[in-house]
Amino acid sequence: MTNPNILILMVDQLNGTLFPDGPADWLHAPNLKKLAERSTRFANAYTASPLCAPGRASFMSGQLPSRTGVYDNAAEFRSDIPTYAHHLRRAGYYTCLSGKMHFVGPDQLHGFEDRLTTDIYPADFGWTPDYRKPGERIDWWYHNMGSVTGAGVAEISNQMEYDDEVAYNATAKLYDLARGNDDRPWCVTVSFTHPHDPYVARKKYWDLYEDCEHLLPEVADLGYDNQDPHSKRIFDANDWRSFDITEEDIRKSRRAYFSNISYLDDKIGEILEVLETTRQEAIILFVSDHGDMLGERGLWFKMNFYEGSARVPLMISAPDLPVGRIDTPVSTIDVAPTLGALAGVDMAEIAPWTDGEDLLPLAKGVERTAPVAMEYAAEASYAPLVSLRYGKWKYNRCALDPDQLYNLEDDPKELNNLADSPEHAGTLETLRAKSDARWDLEQFDADIRASQARRWVVYEALRQGGYYPWDYQPLQKASERYMRNHMDLNTVEDSQRFPRGE
C-alpha cells in the first residue's frame, strides 16, 4: 500500500496481561478479537513510563521521559520535539486526533492538523509533584482508593461523556474522509480514556460479567509491611489508611474495569464499521498508554514496573506484516519509528535522539536483542526509578531502594526477587552495567528537581490575576458546515454524499 492510511486506536490504563495474544478468551470483546485475528500481536509490549502524560509523550515521540522532559502529569511536552504526527504531516499526511493525549503546555497539537475534542485532563502545571517534600500527599489530584470503594454501575459519568464524544467525532471524521474531498493519505488517532478508573460502568456491560471467574486478583494483598519500598510509597500516595477495602469492593472494581473493556470494544466496533462500509483501507494500530494493577498484590492503578502496570496491549494490522504472536519484548516508544517505516517516511534526521526501534524487522523474523527501557519519576516517587526488560529478565533500580531482579519465565507474578541471589549475581552485574550505560541517576534526579521547582513558580504566578488556560478549545467553523448561502446547494448535496449519486 503506497502512502497507506493509518488508524491508531489508543485506550487508557489497559492491563497488557489481559491481552496475552489478543483479548483473553473470557473477555467480551468481539471487535478486538476480530482485529487480533488479522494483526501482528506483541505479547510483551511495555509502556515507556507507567503514567498518562509521560507515557503518551514517549509514545508520540519515540523518546523516554529523561529525553522529552515529560516526567509526570504536569510536565510540558515541548513543541520542538517531533512526534509521529509531525513526521507524517511533513510527508504529506493529513493528521487528526480525536480524544485524549494529555499534552501539558501551550502547544496542544504537537503535529496534528486537526483536534476534534478537548482533553479530559488539565493542560497546566497544577499536578506537579515536589521531590523537595517527600511523602507530601496533594489530596485534590492524587489518586485515592475512593475509585475502588465507589465502584459500580452508572449510565453516565464524566469519562463516559468524554468517550462517547470521542467516538462520535472519530466516526464523523472517517465518514468525511470517505467523501474524497482531500486526496492526501490520512493518519487519524482515536484515543479513549477508558478503562481508566474510576471503576464505573453501564449496566449493559456490567451484566456481561455477572458470572466472571476473574473478579479476584491472582496475588492477594501482601500487606503494607510486606511491600517493597516503592509499593509502600504508592500505598501512602493513594491514602490507603483512609479506606477499608472489602472483597466486594475488589470484585466490583474489577467487574467494572472488565465491563469498560467491552464498552470500548463497542466504540471501536463502530469506528471499524465506518472504515468497512465506506471501503477505506488503513493500517490499524491498537495500543494502551500503560496498565492497571487491579488489586494484584494489593496495588491499584499504575505508577510501578510490575507487569499489570507496565505491560500494555500492542497490535498492528498491516498488509506487509505477518499475522501472529511475537513474544520478544518491545516498547510503546517503538511505535513512532514503526509508523514512519510503514508510511515510508525517512526519520534519519532525528534518529540519534530517538530511543525506539522500528518493529517491522522483528515482525518479519529478524532477531532483536536490545533491552526495553522504562522510567518513572512522578507521584509516589521520591527519586527516579528505571527498569530494563531483557529477554526473560526484568531489572528495576532506584537510588533509594534495593535492586529488583525477576525471571519472568519462571516467576511471571514477580514474587521472587533474585537481586540478592548468588546464583544470579552475573545476571545482576550485566543488567546493572546496561543500566549504568543508559542512565546517570544522579543527573536524572537533578533534572527532575529543577523542572519541578520551575513549574511550581510558573503555576503559582499564572494563577494570579487574569487566567488564560492552555486547555484546547475545539474549533467548529459553523459557517462552513451543512448548508449556507455562500454554497451551491447542488454541489453540497453531491459532494457530501458517499457513495456519490448518479
Protein Blocks (a to p, Z undefined) as FASTA:
>chain_A
ZZiaddddddehiafklmmnopafklccfklmmmmmmcccdfbbcdfbdcfklmmmmmmn
opafklnopabfkbccdfkbccfklmmmmnopacddedjehiacjblnnopabdfbdcfb
dfbfklcccfklghiacfklpccfklmmmgccdfbdfklmmmmmmmmmmmmmmmmmmnop
acbdcddddddfbfcdcddddfklmmmmmmpcklbcfbdcebjklpcfklmmmmmmnomm
lpccdfklmmmmmmmmmmmmmmmmmmmmmmmmmmmmnopacddddddfbdceklpghiah
ehiabfklmpccdddddfkbccdddfbdcdfklmmmmmmmmnopafklmmmmccbdcfkl
mmnopacfbdcdddddbehiabdcddddehjbccdddfkbccddddfklmmnopaccklg
mklmmmmmmmmmmmmmmpcfklmmmmmmmmmmmmmmmmmmmmgcjaddfbdcddddfklg
cjafkbcfklmmmmmpccddZZ
